Amino acid sequence: MPHREWVDKHITKAPQWCSVDLRDGNQALIDPMNIEQKTRFWNTLIGIGFKQIETGFPSASQTEFDFHRKLIEENRIPDDVSIQVLVQAREHLIERTFEALKGVKQAIVHVYNSTSQVQREKVFAKSKQEIKQMAIAGAELLNRYADKYPETEWTFEYSPESFSQTEPDFAVEVVEAVCRVWQPENGRKVIINLPATVEASMPNIFADQVEYFCKHLPSREHIIVSLHTHNDRGCAVAAAEMGILAGADRIEGTLLGNGERTGNMDIVTMAMNLYSQGIDPALDFTNMMNIVQTVSDCNNLPIHPRHPWVGELVFTAFSGSHQDAIKKSLEKPFIDDKWDIAYLPIDPQDIGRTYQDVVRINSQSGKGGVAYVLQRDYGLDIPRWLQLDFSRIVQKHSENTEKELSVEEIWQLFQTHYRQKTQPFALKNFTFNRQGDTDDIQATITTPTGEQSIGGNGNGTLAAFMCAMEAHTDKAMRVLNYAEHALSAGTRAEAMAYVQIDIDGNICTGVAQSHDTVTAMLRAAMIAINGAY
């Protein structure tokens, strides 16, 4: 298309949203929803904040008819919400539809007929003129029956079904004829819906079609242009987003993309895409997991664990480099409260998720992920040298078991390798004195042969203790690394100590905690020494 303009535009606000879960989504289910399920779904849609909800095809069955009467007679429709119903351009169906809506405050009546070449020639065997006349007849019927129910504020909607496979100039011709009947320029509220009933091209082609339509429809400024994309090529959301750039005002879709064949456009995905760019989607997904559960229950369909924004694994990192980047990003302060975390496009907490699932550990994980889990769940700020050592242990265990490790399994590995080596030596008690730069320590330890008194001195308490243990064991000992931190704030905080020692060429590590740092340090050193036996 020459002189296309949509490619230079930006989305700056959310479109009008219309959920079609209760109609278009429902008709695609193996087992359509019953009234109880529809009511539960309806309540969820209201809670999310939808102002337009397609509730069904009331002329199709008594169940559909009764559901609409239930909503109206039980006053379940908020004053700022319009229900939308679908009907074919046939008088007896239109009459039944208006009967189902009697007493409603406001409603959208959506009429349609197919306009594409394949539908005209192979399904209806009608000419372009005959197809256009069908659309005009349906529009006239809506005018006539709406006049019988003046207490309701009516909005009319027309869809040239299979718009994306209809010649663009013919789509404009048909819609122009419908608008001449409805006269939106005189105050009638009109929605023109452009369906990609079957997604048959790249999304940029669909955007060209939408822009062509908007530029060539004479009454464009008086109508709302709506889009209804399907996902046959996997691009329903992209087509809808580009269609908004091309001039559309409104989007029809379903929660999580349920619908015929590969599904309708997923409103959750598109709304969250906007949210991730700092655009208010005007829908509330802060309780996302409850919404997902309702959709799955009512549709009786599973949710893929990698479904955008909502799947179990969408905020999860297994890769070591990803985990390390997330950990480091979360440790840095935010600037101007701006979310800017590697590999996490939004804060999971914004949609009711926790950081519990952000980092999970398997054989692909690295030191950063393991350290993050220990810090998040157990308050351990393990030093880098221990991160490297422990990550190798975790990786080897995961490779041997060929599975992901739970937080509890990681903790047990940590305990086994660094905290539970209590034999052959244990520190019973100690005293130390400091004279200048030298500490002198006297300690009682338990050994396989009973209690023993040991003593030593050195430049610091730990060095003095190493001196004493060297004399007792006749092994050369050299402290390689040491770190400590408080497990919590306050005067009663426990201290955690990490000690790594070279014992006659064996590198051993111990971790211990106590009410004071010196005791924690010496206990950790003793655990490390036990590792050499």
N, C-alpha and C positions, 0 to 999 in steps of 0.2 A: 504494500500500500504506500503510495507516495505521500510524503509530508506527514508521516505519523508523528504524533506529539507525545504519546504516552510514555515513550522511553526516557523522556527528560523530566518526568514528574515524580513526585514522592508522596507516599501515604502519610498524612499528618494527623488523621483522626480515624476512629473506628467507623465502619459502615453501619447501617441498620442491619440487625441480625434477625433472621427468621428461622427457628428450628422446625424442621420437617420430620423429626423423629417419629411422631405419632401417626404420620401418614406415609410418606415415602419410605422412611426407614422401616416402619411396621409391615408394609406390604412385601418387603424383601425377606422377612423372617420365615424360617421353616415352620415355626409355630407362632402365628401372630399373637400379639399381646391381648389378654383379656381385659375387661374393664378395670379390675383391681390393679393390674400391672400398668395400664395406661394412666390411671389416677396417680399411682406412685411416681411414674415418669413425669407426669404433668407437674406435680408438686416440686420435683427436682428442678425442672425448667424454670418455674416461677422463682424458686430460691436463687438460681443463678442470675436472674435478672432479665430474662427474655421479655420483650414487649410485644413480640409477634410470634405466635406459635401456630403452626399448621396442625390442626387437631384430627383431621381425618377426611373421609369421603362419605359423608352422612347418607348419601343416597345408595351406597353400595350394599349395605346390610342393615338389619335391625340392630345388631350390636353397635355398629358405627353410629346409627341414629340415636340410640339410647345413651351412648357416651356423651354426645353433645347436649342432650336434654339434661343429663346429670350435672354437667358443668354449669349450665344456665340456671336450672331450678334450685340447685344447692348453693348458688351464689359463690362459686369457686373461681370466678374470673375477676381479678383485680380491675379497678376502674381504668388503670393506665395500660391494660393489656388487651390486644386485639387477637381474637382467634381467627384462623384462616382455614377455609375449607376448599376442597378441590371438587370440581364437577365438570363432566363433559358437556359439550354444547348441544344438549338434547333437552327438550322442554320438560318431559316428565321427571328427569333427573334434577333439573334446576328447581322445579316446583317442590320436590321432596327436600331438597337442600335448604330452601328458605323456610320450609316448615320446621326443620330441625333447629333452625336458628331463631325461631320466634322468641322475642323477649330479650335477646342479647343486646347489650348497650352499644357495642361496636363490633364489626366483623369485616373480614376480607373474604370476598368470594372470588375464587380463582378458577377461571375457565380456560380451556386450552384446546388446540387441535394441531395435528402434525402438519408441517409445511415443507419438509425436506423432499427432494426429488424421489428418493427411494420409497418414501411413505406415499407420496402422491401417486406414483406409477405402479408400485407393486403391492401396496396394502389397500389403498382406497380406490385406485383406478379412477382418479379424478384429475381434472385439469387445474391449472393455477387459479383460474377464475372461480371454479367450483370450490376449491380449498378456501379462497378468500371469502367467498359467500358464506361458508360454514362459520368462519370467524365472525363475520358481521351478524349472522343470525344469533350466535351465542351472545354477543354483546347486546343486541336488542332485547333478548330474553332477560338478561340481568337487569336492564333498565326497567322493564315492565314489572318484574316481580319485586324489585326493590321498592317500587312505588307503593306496593301493597303493605309494606312494613315500614312506615315513615318514622316510627319511634326509634329505629336503629340507625346509627351512623355507618353507612356502607362505604367500603373501599372496594373498587373493582381491580382485579388483576387478570392480565391475559398473558399466556405463554404461546409463542410460536414453537411448539414442541420440535425438538431436533434442530433448533436454531443454528447450532454449529455446523450442521450439514445442509443448511438451506442457503440458496443463493442470497448474498447480502442485500441486493436491491429488491428481491421479492419479499424478504423478511420486513424491510422497511415499508413496502407497499401494503402488506397485510396489516401491520400494526397501525399504519396511518389510517386505514379504513376503519379499524376498530376504534381509534381515537376520535374519528369523526362522529361515531355513534355516541360515545361517552362524553365528549366535549370537556376534557379536563381544563381547558382554558376558562370555562364557566364555573369552575369550583368543584367539579366532581373529582374525588381523590382516585388516582389511577396509578397502578403499578404495572410496568411492562417487564416481564421476566424473560430472560434470555438463557435458555437451557443448553448446556452441552450434554444433551440426553445420553449420547455416547461420545466419549472423548476420542476424537478422531484426528487430532493434530497436535503440534507442539503448542504450549501455552501462549507463546508470542503471537501465533496465528490467531488464536481465539481473541487475544487482546486487540489485534487489528480489526477483527470482525465487530467487536464491541465499539471501538472508536468510530468505525465507518457508520455503524447504526446510529450512534449518538449524534454524529455530525449531519446526518442526512434526514433524520426524523423531524418534520416541521414543528411538532408540538413538544419538542424535547424539554423545554424549560418548565413545562407544566406537569411533567410526569416523573415518577421515581423509576429509575432503571435498576432492575434486579438481576442477579446472576444465580444460576443453579447448575453447578458443574459436577461432573462425575469423574471417577478415578480410573477409567479403563487403561490409561497409559501411565498411571501413577502420578499425575501432575494436577490433580483437581485443586489443591491449595494454591499452587503456582498460578494456575489459570485464573482463579478467583482474585488473587492479589494483583496480577497484571490487569485483569478486567477492571478493578477499581481504579488503577492508574489511567485506564482508557476511558473513564467517565462514568462508571456505574456507581450507584448509591447504596446498594442493598445486597445482602448475601443470604441465600438459602442453603442450608446444610444440616448435618446431623452431628450429634456428639459422638466422637471417635470414628465417624465416617461410615456407619452402617448404611446400607442401601443396595439397590440392585447390582448384580454382578460384582464388580470390585468396590462398589460403595459410592456414597455421596461425598461431597466435600466435607472434611472434618472441621467443624467450627472450633473445636478445642484447639487444634493445631494452629489454625489461622489466628485465633484470638491470642494465643500465647506467643505466636510469632510477633504480633504487634507489641505485646507486653515486653518482650525481650528487647525491643527497640525503643522503649520508653514511651510507648503510645498506650493510653488507657483503653483497654478493649471494651469497656462499659459492660462487662460480664464478670461475675464473681466466681473465681475458681480457687479461692483460698482453702476450700475443703475438698480438694481434688479427689482424694482417695474414696470418699463417700460417694461422690458423683460417679466415679469409675465403677464402683461396686453396684450402684443402681443400674447403670447402663448395661453392665454385664449380666446382672440378674434378670432384668426385664427383657433383654434381647436374647438371653440364653446363648451368649457368644463369649468366648474367651478374649482377653486382651493380650496382645503380643507383648512380651517383656521389653521389647525395644520400640514400642509405639511412641512416637514423638511426644515428649513432655509428660506422659502419664505412665509409661511402662515401668516395670519393676527395676530395670537396669539402666534407665536413661540418665541417671545421675551417678552411676557407678563407674569407678575406674579400677581395672585390674592391672593395667600396665604400670610397671615400676616408674617410668619417667613421668607418666601422667600423675601418679600418686604423689610423687615428690614435688611436682609443680603445684598441685592443689594445696599440699601441706604448707609450702613456702608462701603461697599467695594468701592463705588464710592467716598466716602469722603476721603479715604486713598490715598496718593500719589503713583503713579506707580513707580516700580523699574525697571530701565533699559528699560523703555518704554514697558514693558511686560504687555499684557492684562491679568489680573488675577482678575476677578469679579465673585463673587458667582452667580450661576444660569444663567450666560450669557457666553456661550462658545466663542463667538466672540463679537467684538464691533459692534452693529447694524449699526452704521454710516458707516462702511466699505462697506456695500452693499446698501447704500442710505436710510436706515431707520433712524428714530429719536428715542430719548429717550421718546417721547410722549406716546408711547404704552407700555413701559417697565413695568410700574406700573399702574394697573387699580383697581378700588375699588369696592368691593361687601361685602357681609356679612362675607366672610372668611378673609377679610383684617385686618391688625393690625395697630398699631401706626406708625410703620416705613413707611408703604406705604402711609398713609394719610399725614404724615410729608413730605415725598418726593414730593408728588404732590403739596403741598402748597409751598414748597421751589422752585421747578422747575418752576411753572407757575406764582407764585405771589411774590417770593422773601422772603417769611416768614421763618425764622429759629426758629420755635416754640420750646420752652423748653420741656424737657422730661415730666414734670408733666402735661403740657397742652396736649402733645401728648396722654398720657393715657386717659385724660378726654375726649378729642375730638374724639378719636377713638371709644369710647363707644357710643357716639352720632351717629357717622357715621354708626357703625354696626347696631344699633337699627333701624335707618332709612332704611338701606338697607334690613333688615329682614322684616320690615313692608311693603316696596314696592315690595319686592321679585325680585329685579333686580340690575344690576350694576349701580353705580352712576357716572354720568359724572363729569368732572372737575368743570363745572359751578354749578352743584348741591352741590358739596362738598364746594365750595366757599360760596354759599348762606347759607348753614348750619352754616358755620363758622361765617359769618356776623350776622346771626340771633341770635346765642347763645352768641357771645362775643363782638359784636361791635354796635348793633342797639338798645341796651337797654338805651334809652336816657331820660326816665321818671322814677320817678318823679323829679329827680334832674339833673341839668346841671351846669357845671362850666363856669362862664362868664368871670371872670378875677381874678388875684391873684398877690400878692407881698410877698416876703419873705426876711427875714434878718437872717444872721448867726452870732452868737456870741459864739465862742468856738466850742463846740460839739453840740450846740443846735440851731435848726432853729425855727424861729417864722414866722407863715404864717397868712396873712389876705386875705380873698377871698370873692368874690361876687358870689352867686349861685342863680339859678332860682329854685323856688319851686312851688307847686300847688297854693300857696297863694301869689305868687309874689317873687320879689328879696329879698334875705336875705344876710346880712353880717355875716361871721363867722370868727373865729380866733382860733389858737391853737399853741402849740409848742411841739417839740419832737426831738429825736436824728436823724435828717435828715428831708428833706422836706416831704417825704411820711408819716413819723411818725407824723409830725406836722399836716398834713392834716387829718390823721385818728383821731387825738385828736379833731380837730375842728368838724368833722362830727359826732363823738361820742356824743359830747356835743349837737349838733343840733338835732340828731335823737333819742338820749337816747338809743342807741344800742351799745353793746360791739363789738368792731372791732379789729381784729388781722390779720396783713399781714402774710400770709403763704408762698407765693412764689412771686418772682419778677424777671423779665428778660427784657433785652432790646437789640436792635441791630439797626444798620443803614440799610436802605433799599437799599442804593447804596453808591458809593464812591463819595468823593468830598465835597466841602464846602456847597453845597445846598442839601445835602442828607437829606432825611426824616428819623426821628427816629420812631421805632416801640417799644411799651412797652406792657408787659404782667404782669398783677397783679392778684393774687388770695388772697381772703380775707375770713376769718371766721367771719360771722356777726351773732351774737347770735346763733351759731351752724350751720348756713347755709353757705356752701362753695360756693362762687360765684367768677366768673372770668370775667375780662374785658380786652379788647385789644384796643389800640388806637394808632394813629400816629400823629406826628406833626413835625414842623421844628426844635424843640428842645426837648431834652430828658425829661426835667422836666414837660413841658406841656403834652407830650405824657403820662408820668407816671401818672399824676394827672387825666387826662381824662380817662385813663384805670381804675384807682381806682374808679372813679365816676360811670362808667359803671358797675363795679363789685357790688358796693353798690346798684345800681338800681335793680340788679338781685335779691336782697332780698325782693323786694316789688312786 
